[in-house]
Amino acid sequence: MLSTEEYDFVRVVQRFVDSEVKPVAHDLEAGDVYPEKLIDGMKELGIYGLAVPEPWGFGRVSAACYVLVTEELARGWMSLSGAMGGHTVVAKLILDFGTQEQKDKYLPRLATGELRATMALTEPGGGSDLQAMRTVAHAQDDEYVINGSKMWISNARHAGLVALLCKTDPSAEPAHKGISLLLVEKGEGLTVSRDLHKLGYKGVETSELVFENMRVPAQALLGTAEGEGFAQMMRGLEIGRIQVAARALGVGRAALEDSLRYAQERESFGKPIWKHQSIGNYLADMATKLEAARQLTLFAARRYDDGARVDMEAGMAKLFASETAMEIALNAVRIHGGYGYSSEFDIERYFRDAPLMIVGEGTNEIQRNVIVKQLIGRNPIPR
Ligand SMILES: Cc1cc2nc3c(=O)[nH]c(=O)nc-3n(C[C@H](O)[C@H](O)[C@H](O)COP(=O)(O)OP(=O)(O)OC[C@H]3O[C@@H](n4cnc5c(N)ncnc54)[C@H](O)[C@@H]3O)c2cc1C
C-alpha cells in the first residue's frame, strides 16, 4: 500500500504528464529532440531523488510508488522513464553498497538530478553473457587504468557519472569473482564515440563508450572490496527490471487509453467499432492483461520493499509486462486501422517503444533462465 503522500505524489506526476508531456511528446519524438525542459520539470518534482533517503535526499519512496510514477511517465512518453531508470539503479547501488564517502559525495547531487548517472554493462561483444566482458580496470599505484568499450549505454552524453561494470581480475575463476563496479566520472580517456540509431526510445541518446587508458582513483571502486561488482549489479538489476516492467505498463496503458477513446469515436456499419465483438474482445483482453501485469509488478515491488531477493519476481514482472505491452500496442494498431500505422498518431510510437522493454535490462530469454533457475532451486526433488 502506498502512503497518502505517495498517492498524492503519483497524482502530481499524472498532472505533469497530462499538462506538460502529452502535448509535446509527439513532436519531440518526431524530431528526436532531447527533452531538456521536461527533464528540468522532472528534477523539480524530485523524480531523480526517488531512491535517495535523508540526509542526502528529500525522502525515499517505496518501490510500489516508484512503479506508479514510472508508469505515469511512460504513459506520457517512454523516453522520460528511460531518462531516470538507470539513474535510479545507480543511486540505489551507491546507497546499498557505497562507502560513507561515496554516499556523501554523490547522493545529494543525484537526488536533485544536478548529477545524472547511467550504468554501463553491455559491450559490443554481448550483453547477456556479462561474465565474458572484456573491459578491464588494472590497479596501478592508487589508481585504476581502464581499457575497453561499452555499447548501448543510455543517457551516456547527459550523465556525469557512469557505474561501470568491468573486470579488475580478468583471470579469476569463476569469472564473476573478478568483476567490480567502478564509479567513473567523465574525464580524459573516456569518449562517447557515437550515438546509436534506434527504432524507438527517441530523444534520449543511447551510445557507445570507449575507455582508453582512463585513470580513476582507487576510491572509485564501489564499496571496499574488488570482485563484488557482479553480485552488486544483480541486486541493482532487480529494481531495474521492476522499473522496466513499469515502463511497459505505461506504454500499454497509453495504447489502451487511446484505443478506448478511438473505439467509441470511430463508427462502421452504423455503430461505434467497440460494439463489434472482435474489437470489444481486444479491448477486454488488453485491459485484463494490463491489470495482471500491473499486479505482478506491484507484487515484485512490495517484495523488494520487504528486503527479499526478488530476481524471480522482478523477472516475471518484466517478462509479462513487456510482452503484454507489445501485444497491447499491436492490438491498438489493429483497432486504429490505417490510422494506427500513421505517424500522425501516437499508436505507432507505442508499437516502436514496446520492444525495448523486451530486450533491455536483460532480454526476456534471460528472464526465463532466471525464473526457471529459481523455480528449480526452490522446488528440488529429493535424491
Ligand atoms: C535502446 C537500448 C538501451 C539500452 N541501454 C543500456 C544501458 O543503459 N546500459 C547497458 O549496459 N545496456 C543497455 N542496453 C543493452 C541491453 O541490456 C542489451 O541489448 C541486452 O542485454 C541484450 O544484449 P545483446 O544486445 O548483446 O544481445 P545478446 O546477448 O547478443 O543476445 C542475442 C540474443 O540471444 C539470446 N541469448 C543470449 N544468451 C542466451 C541464453 N543464455 N539463453 C537464451 N537466450 C540467450 C538473447 O536473449 C537475444 O535474443 C540497451 C539496449 C537498448 C536496445
The ligand as a Tripos MOL2 file, in Angstrom:
@<TRIPOS>MOLECULE
LIG
   53    58     1     0     0
SMALL
NO_CHARGES

@<TRIPOS>ATOM
      1 C1         17.7440    1.2350  -26.5040 C.3       1 LIG1
      2 C2         18.6170    0.4070  -25.6290 C.ar      1 LIG1
      3 C3         19.1230    0.9570  -24.4600 C.ar      1 LIG1
      4 C4         19.9950    0.2170  -23.6630 C.ar      1 LIG1
      5 N1         20.5490    0.8100  -22.5500 N.ar      1 LIG1
      6 C5         21.5280    0.1380  -21.8680 C.ar      1 LIG1
      7 C6         22.2510    0.7830  -20.7950 C.ar      1 LIG1
      8 O1         21.9500    1.9330  -20.4210 O.2       1 LIG1
      9 N2         23.2550    0.1020  -20.2090 N.ar      1 LIG1
     10 C7         23.6070   -1.1550  -20.5850 C.ar      1 LIG1
     11 O2         24.5360   -1.7140  -20.0210 O.2       1 LIG1
     12 N3         22.9510   -1.7960  -21.5900 N.ar      1 LIG1
     13 C8         21.9220   -1.1730  -22.2370 C.ar      1 LIG1
     14 N4         21.2550   -1.8040  -23.2660 N.ar      1 LIG1
     15 C9         21.7000   -3.1340  -23.6790 C.3       1 LIG1
     16 C10        20.7450   -4.2510  -23.3680 C.3       1 LIG1
     17 O3         20.7260   -4.5160  -21.9970 O.3       1 LIG1
     18 C11        21.2370   -5.4600  -24.2010 C.3       1 LIG1
     19 O4         20.9270   -5.1790  -25.5560 O.3       1 LIG1
     20 C12        20.6190   -6.7740  -23.7920 C.3       1 LIG1
     21 O5         21.0650   -7.1140  -22.5050 O.3       1 LIG1
     22 C13        20.9870   -7.8970  -24.7670 C.3       1 LIG1
     23 O6         22.3430   -7.9270  -25.0680 O.3       1 LIG1
     24 P1         22.8160   -8.0100  -26.6050 P.3       1 LIG1
     25 O7         22.1060   -6.9360  -27.3270 O.co2     1 LIG1
     26 O8         24.2830   -8.0110  -26.6430 O.co2     1 LIG1
     27 O9         22.2430   -9.3950  -27.1200 O.3       1 LIG1
     28 P2         22.9610  -10.8260  -26.9700 P.3       1 LIG1
     29 O10        23.4130  -11.0160  -25.5740 O.co2     1 LIG1
     30 O11        23.9490  -10.9500  -28.0510 O.co2     1 LIG1
     31 O12        21.7290  -11.7910  -27.2550 O.3       1 LIG1
     32 C14        21.2440  -12.0470  -28.5750 C.3       1 LIG1
     33 C15        20.0400  -12.9900  -28.4790 C.3       1 LIG1
     34 O13        20.4630  -14.2390  -27.8960 O.3       1 LIG1
     35 C16        19.6700  -14.5240  -26.7540 C.3       1 LIG1
     36 N5         20.5050  -15.1890  -25.7420 N.ar      1 LIG1
     37 C17        21.7790  -14.8920  -25.3870 C.ar      1 LIG1
     38 N6         22.1870  -15.7000  -24.3970 N.ar      1 LIG1
     39 C18        21.1440  -16.5150  -24.1120 C.ar      1 LIG1
     40 C19        20.9280  -17.5630  -23.1750 C.ar      1 LIG1
     41 N7         21.8690  -17.9400  -22.2860 N.pl3     1 LIG1
     42 N8         19.7160  -18.1950  -23.1660 N.ar      1 LIG1
     43 C20        18.7430  -17.8240  -24.0360 C.ar      1 LIG1
     44 N9         18.8860  -16.8450  -24.9490 N.ar      1 LIG1
     45 C21        20.0620  -16.1830  -24.9750 C.ar      1 LIG1
     46 C22        19.1960  -13.1670  -26.2700 C.3       1 LIG1
     47 O14        18.0500  -13.2740  -25.4560 O.3       1 LIG1
     48 C23        18.9230  -12.4580  -27.5860 C.3       1 LIG1
     49 O15        17.6850  -12.9080  -28.0730 O.3       1 LIG1
     50 C24        20.3320   -1.1120  -24.0230 C.ar      1 LIG1
     51 C25        19.7810   -1.6650  -25.1840 C.ar      1 LIG1
     52 C26        18.9320   -0.9280  -25.9760 C.ar      1 LIG1
     53 C27        18.3840   -1.5530  -27.2330 C.3       1 LIG1
@<TRIPOS>BOND
     1     1     2 1
     2     2     3 ar
     3     2    52 ar
     4     3     4 ar
     5     4     5 ar
     6     4    50 ar
     7     5     6 ar
     8     6     7 ar
     9     6    13 1
    10     7     8 2
    11     7     9 ar
    12     9    10 ar
    13    10    11 2
    14    10    12 ar
    15    12    13 ar
    16    13    14 ar
    17    14    15 1
    18    14    50 ar
    19    15    16 1
    20    16    17 1
    21    16    18 1
    22    18    19 1
    23    18    20 1
    24    20    21 1
    25    20    22 1
    26    22    23 1
    27    23    24 1
    28    24    25 2
    29    24    26 1
    30    24    27 1
    31    27    28 1
    32    28    29 2
    33    28    30 1
    34    28    31 1
    35    31    32 1
    36    32    33 1
    37    33    34 1
    38    33    48 1
    39    34    35 1
    40    35    36 1
    41    35    46 1
    42    36    37 ar
    43    36    45 ar
    44    37    38 ar
    45    38    39 ar
    46    39    40 ar
    47    39    45 ar
    48    40    41 1
    49    40    42 ar
    50    42    43 ar
    51    43    44 ar
    52    44    45 ar
    53    46    47 1
    54    46    48 1
    55    48    49 1
    56    50    51 ar
    57    51    52 ar
    58    52    53 1
@<TRIPOS>SUBSTRUCTURE
     1 LIG1         1 GROUP 0 **** ****
